Amino acid sequence: MKKLIKVVGAIIENDNNEILCALRSPKMNIPNHWEFPGGKVEENENLSEAIVREIQEELKCAIQFKELFNDNTHEYDTFIVNLITLKCKLISGSPVTTEHSKLLWLKRENLLSLQWAPADIPAVEQLVNEKV
């Protein structure tokens, strides 16, 4: 039986209506694919606490949880991921890479130009089709 991993991803939009995209490093699972930054939800942690902690650890900036956006479960070869994407607001600092190869701010209409991790694709498609 494959392990199920519960993960949160942050959809962070800047003042130019661009969304933060993070490139997974060659050392990570699903290397060289783009994702919404975030990580595993720890035991006894709610989604809001998890995303704030993960972004502080990964990107060295502070965000505020706004709303749940997408909940998708994707089965990979060796594990299953339940990715819950959350809309968030940057409240202090600027995102910097500590684990990812690259960060990129993109307009939503350009999001599909990147090679996304499969679990992130439903949220990407929902964002592209969202009326803003």
BAVOMAR-705604 format. One line per 10 residues: number of its first residue (from 1); for each residue x, y negated, z negated of N, C-alpha, C. Coordinates in Angstrom, 3 decimals. Layout:
! BAVOMAR-705604
NUM	X Y Z X Y Z X Y Z  ...
END
This chain:
! BAVOMAR-705604
1	0.834 1.191 0.000 0.000 0.000 0.000 0.876 -1.251 0.000  0.544 -2.167 0.882 1.316 -3.407 0.983 0.999 -4.344 -0.175  2.014 -5.092 -0.588 1.851 -6.053 -1.675 1.106 -7.290 -1.154  0.136 -7.771 -1.947 -0.592 -8.997 -1.614 0.042 -10.154 -2.378  0.425 -11.194 -1.639 1.066 -12.361 -2.236 0.151 -13.570 -2.046  -0.191 -14.231 -3.150 -1.030 -15.438 -3.086 -0.113 -16.652 -3.005  -0.304 -17.449 -1.957 0.584 -18.569 -1.654 -0.245 -19.828 -1.399  0.319 -20.972 -1.810 -0.297 -22.259 -1.491 0.603 -23.007 -0.511  -0.015 -23.762 0.391 0.711 -24.600 1.340 0.129 -26.001 1.299  1.002 -27.002 1.352 0.563 -28.400 1.269 0.431 -29.022 2.646
11	-0.720 -29.603 2.895 -0.905 -30.432 4.087 -0.758 -31.862 3.598  0.412 -32.434 3.875 0.740 -33.782 3.410 0.716 -34.708 4.622  -0.144 -35.709 4.569 -0.270 -36.655 5.678 0.301 -37.998 5.247  1.087 -38.624 6.126 1.664 -39.928 5.777 0.766 -41.065 6.282  1.207 -42.305 6.070 0.404 -43.471 6.447 0.246 -43.625 7.956  1.091 -42.922 8.728 0.996 -42.963 10.193 0.141 -41.824 10.734  -0.613 -41.170 9.850 -1.454 -40.017 10.218 -0.637 -38.864 10.794  0.593 -38.707 10.286 1.429 -37.578 10.684 1.447 -36.569 9.540  1.587 -35.300 9.905 1.530 -34.210 8.937 2.920 -33.593 8.800  3.301 -33.299 7.553 4.621 -32.739 7.279 4.663 -31.255 7.635
21	5.641 -30.899 8.468 5.862 -29.520 8.892 7.264 -29.116 8.433  7.409 -27.872 7.982 8.689 -27.388 7.459 9.124 -26.144 8.230  10.383 -26.138 8.672 10.933 -25.002 9.428 11.590 -24.026 8.462  11.113 -22.782 8.462 11.682 -21.744 7.595 13.126 -21.466 8.021  13.994 -21.331 7.045 15.411 -21.108 7.342 15.636 -19.666 7.823  16.786 -19.417 8.470 17.096 -18.063 8.938 17.168 -17.032 7.803  17.356 -17.485 6.561 17.460 -16.563 5.413 16.100 -16.154 4.855  15.042 -16.857 5.219 13.705 -16.602 4.669 12.997 -15.509 5.471  11.956 -14.906 4.854 11.055 -14.034 5.624 10.438 -14.892 6.721  10.100 -14.273 7.855 9.530 -14.995 8.997 10.431 -16.197 9.332
31	11.712 -15.941 9.609 12.671 -17.023 9.847 12.349 -17.834 11.098  12.786 -19.093 11.076 12.688 -19.997 12.226 11.264 -20.207 12.725  10.303 -20.108 11.823 8.917 -20.439 12.127 8.531 -21.628 11.251  7.604 -22.425 11.752 7.140 -23.598 11.012 6.030 -23.198 10.053  5.907 -23.954 8.972 4.880 -23.703 7.969 4.542 -24.998 7.248  3.455 -24.936 6.481 3.166 -26.000 5.536 3.942 -25.641 4.278  4.729 -26.569 3.730 5.568 -26.233 2.570 4.730 -25.842 1.365  5.297 -24.986 0.553 4.606 -24.506 -0.645 5.257 -23.234 -1.133  4.479 -22.379 -1.772 5.043 -21.134 -2.270 4.045 -20.354 -3.105  4.581 -19.362 -3.805 3.755 -18.424 -4.561 3.066 -19.092 -5.752
41	1.831 -18.660 -5.977 1.085 -19.083 -7.160 1.520 -18.174 -8.310  1.991 -18.782 -9.385 2.444 -18.010 -10.552 1.245 -17.574 -11.390  1.471 -16.585 -12.233 0.425 -16.102 -13.136 -0.013 -17.249 -14.063  -1.296 -17.328 -14.344 -1.874 -18.364 -15.222 -1.710 -19.786 -14.667  -1.625 -19.927 -13.354 -1.454 -21.233 -12.720 -2.610 -21.433 -11.742  -3.242 -22.614 -11.769 -4.285 -22.857 -10.777 -3.642 -23.397 -9.492  -4.455 -23.527 -8.438 -3.914 -23.927 -7.132 -3.275 -25.309 -7.180  -3.917 -26.244 -7.870 -3.398 -27.602 -7.982 -2.039 -27.617 -8.682  -1.936 -26.899 -9.784 -0.655 -26.835 -10.518 0.426 -26.183 -9.666  0.057 -25.129 -8.949 1.024 -24.401 -8.126 1.593 -25.278 -7.014
51	0.738 -26.022 -6.310 1.239 -26.810 -5.180 2.081 -27.987 -5.662  1.676 -28.619 -6.752 2.472 -29.733 -7.297 3.859 -29.235 -7.705  3.909 -28.083 -8.397 5.190 -27.512 -8.832 6.058 -27.105 -7.636  5.465 -26.403 -6.682 6.228 -25.923 -5.525 6.830 -27.077 -4.713  6.056 -28.127 -4.479 6.558 -29.256 -3.694 7.654 -29.993 -4.463  7.499 -30.112 -5.777 8.564 -30.727 -6.588 9.849 -29.903 -6.479  9.729 -28.586 -6.564 10.904 -27.708 -6.489 11.521 -27.704 -5.091  10.685 -27.577 -4.060 11.174 -27.411 -2.686 11.573 -28.714 -2.005  10.806 -29.759 -2.235 10.988 -30.998 -1.464 11.415 -32.189 -2.316  11.520 -31.999 -3.628 11.989 -33.039 -4.557 11.172 -34.335 -4.454
61	9.850 -34.172 -4.326 8.962 -35.338 -4.319 7.687 -34.958 -5.063  6.873 -35.948 -5.376 5.651 -35.717 -6.133 4.427 -35.891 -5.240  3.494 -34.948 -5.370 2.246 -35.019 -4.616 1.072 -34.910 -5.577  -0.088 -35.257 -5.048 -1.337 -35.116 -5.794 -2.265 -34.246 -4.955  -2.855 -33.236 -5.581 -3.821 -32.370 -4.914 -5.083 -33.172 -4.610  -5.584 -33.074 -3.371 -6.827 -33.754 -3.003 -7.979 -32.777 -2.826  -7.800 -31.771 -1.951 -8.897 -30.832 -1.707 -8.398 -29.542 -1.061  -9.171 -28.491 -1.260 -8.916 -27.222 -0.599 -9.225 -27.393 0.883  -8.372 -26.859 1.757 -8.589 -27.038 3.188 -8.891 -25.729 3.910  -8.056 -24.705 3.701 -8.210 -23.458 4.438 -7.750 -22.301 3.553
71	-8.422 -21.176 3.665 -8.060 -19.977 2.906 -7.994 -18.834 3.908  -6.798 -18.295 4.138 -6.591 -17.283 5.165 -5.731 -16.147 4.627  -6.116 -14.921 4.940 -5.300 -13.765 4.579 -4.742 -13.166 5.859  -3.414 -12.961 5.868 -2.746 -12.427 7.059 -1.875 -11.234 6.668  -1.985 -10.163 7.446 -1.191 -8.971 7.181 0.051 -8.967 8.062  1.215 -9.000 7.418 2.495 -8.866 8.109 2.902 -7.397 8.065  4.054 -7.060 8.645 4.505 -5.665 8.686 4.678 -5.055 7.299  5.245 -5.822 6.364 5.599 -5.237 5.069 4.829 -5.818 3.880  4.009 -6.847 4.096 3.246 -7.447 3.002 2.031 -8.175 3.560  1.130 -8.543 2.662 -0.071 -9.306 3.029 0.003 -10.631 2.283
81	-0.252 -11.733 2.989 -0.221 -13.040 2.338 -1.616 -13.670 2.387  -2.031 -14.172 1.229 -3.244 -14.974 1.137 -2.768 -16.415 1.023  -2.843 -17.149 2.149 -2.356 -18.528 2.203 -3.535 -19.478 2.037  -3.456 -20.282 0.993 -4.486 -21.287 0.732 -3.838 -22.645 0.969  -4.281 -23.337 2.025 -3.717 -24.655 2.309 -4.565 -25.713 1.632  -3.871 -26.706 1.090 -4.484 -27.763 0.295 -4.070 -29.115 0.843  -5.025 -29.993 1.013 -4.686 -31.356 1.405 -4.134 -32.073 0.179  -3.018 -32.762 0.380 -2.324 -33.422 -0.712 -1.880 -34.814 -0.285  -1.633 -35.646 -1.278 -1.165 -37.011 -1.022 0.214 -37.159 -1.656  1.151 -37.726 -0.898 2.489 -38.018 -1.416 2.353 -39.202 -2.364
91	2.795 -39.042 -3.622 2.650 -40.146 -4.568 3.980 -40.777 -4.974  5.090 -40.030 -4.849 6.396 -40.657 -5.090 7.507 -39.826 -4.467  8.553 -40.537 -4.050 9.693 -39.884 -3.426 9.449 -39.612 -1.956  10.500 -39.130 -1.292 10.405 -38.720 0.106 10.839 -37.263 0.179  10.110 -36.438 0.945 10.471 -35.025 1.032 11.888 -34.832 1.587  12.646 -33.945 0.946 13.986 -33.577 1.419 14.072 -32.051 1.478  14.875 -31.542 2.412 14.997 -30.090 2.543 15.940 -29.530 1.485  15.492 -28.507 0.792 16.365 -27.774 -0.119 16.390 -26.299 0.287  15.283 -25.805 0.851 15.196 -24.407 1.272 14.962 -24.278 2.774  14.289 -25.240 3.362 13.949 -25.187 4.786 15.105 -25.702 5.641
101	15.097 -25.320 6.924 16.123 -25.794 7.859 15.874 -27.231 8.290  14.579 -27.602 8.347 14.237 -28.917 8.891 12.838 -29.313 8.437  12.620 -30.622 8.310 11.288 -31.176 8.062 10.957 -32.103 9.218  9.683 -32.153 9.570 9.265 -32.944 10.714 7.865 -33.491 10.448  7.663 -34.778 10.740 6.331 -35.384 10.658 5.760 -35.388 12.069  4.571 -34.815 12.248 3.962 -34.725 13.578 2.505 -35.153 13.544  2.069 -35.787 14.610 0.644 -36.091 14.783 -0.104 -34.773 14.952  -1.332 -34.714 14.457 -2.074 -33.447 14.487 -2.241 -32.898 15.901  -2.377 -33.788 16.901 -2.553 -33.283 18.273 -1.288 -32.607 18.818  -0.144 -32.802 18.152 1.110 -32.176 18.591 1.492 -30.943 17.769
111	0.699 -30.596 16.780 1.047 -29.490 15.892 1.213 -28.160 16.630  0.379 -27.919 17.637 0.437 -26.637 18.338 1.680 -26.489 19.222  2.490 -27.538 19.328 3.730 -27.440 20.111 4.819 -26.665 19.364  4.616 -26.430 18.062 5.601 -25.710 17.246 5.253 -24.221 17.172  6.274 -23.403 16.863 6.060 -21.973 16.651 5.792 -21.755 15.159  4.519 -21.588 14.815 4.086 -21.485 13.424 4.148 -20.051 12.924  4.363 -19.893 11.614 4.227 -18.587 10.977 2.764 -18.160 11.169  2.521 -16.894 11.481 1.154 -16.456 11.785 0.113 -16.813 10.726  0.454 -16.750 9.453 -0.523 -17.060 8.404 -0.947 -18.526 8.421  -0.102 -19.410 8.961 -0.403 -20.845 8.986 -1.274 -21.252 10.174
121	-1.354 -20.418 11.194 -2.023 -20.806 12.444 -3.493 -21.186 12.261  -4.308 -20.454 11.488 -5.705 -20.896 11.325 -5.829 -22.311 10.748  -4.987 -22.665 9.794 -5.029 -24.018 9.219 -4.584 -25.045 10.249  -3.563 -24.713 11.040 -3.089 -25.625 12.093 -4.223 -25.884 13.089  -4.878 -24.823 13.526 -5.972 -24.976 14.502 -7.118 -25.791 13.901  -7.418 -25.562 12.631 -8.479 -26.327 11.967 -8.104 -27.804 11.901  -6.836 -28.101 11.601 -6.370 -29.499 11.545 -6.468 -30.173 12.904  -6.027 -29.471 13.950 -6.041 -30.041 15.303 -7.470 -30.373 15.724  -8.421 -29.535 15.346 -9.818 -29.723 15.744 -10.623 -30.595 14.794  -10.011 -30.989 13.689 -10.716 -31.790 12.675 -10.987 -33.196 13.201
131	-12.171 -33.686 12.920 -12.519 -35.061 13.277 -12.024 -35.965 12.135  -11.169 -36.915 12.482 -10.587 -37.766 11.446 -11.217 -39.146 11.464
END
